């Protein structure tokens, strides 16, 4: 009987602690360094359509850009005539500008609290 009561108390705690929705905030920081596209860093806070993304461009210019689409583990944004696809699994950016496509490998750091 005591064993069942302990299990009854511990099980909900384990279930709740595994849920991402109970965190106060989290963000993903994609650091892409210097590259030909000029996109140095992207910070995702809320990953849903219409949310804002912080973007660092050419080491000095910062902008806030709206998410156009979220498709599975990919996020699409548009910035200065560039279509940017963020792959959250591989931490890479695919940047399309006119007929030029550039793939950039970034370093991902995540923070959650």
Secondary structure, DSSP 4 states (H G I P E B T S, - for coil): -HHHHHHHHHHHHHHHHT-GGGSS-EEEEEE--S-TT-EEEEEESS-STT-EEEEEETTTEEEEEEEEEEETTEEEEEETTEEEEEETTTTEEEEEETTEEEEEE-EEEEEE-
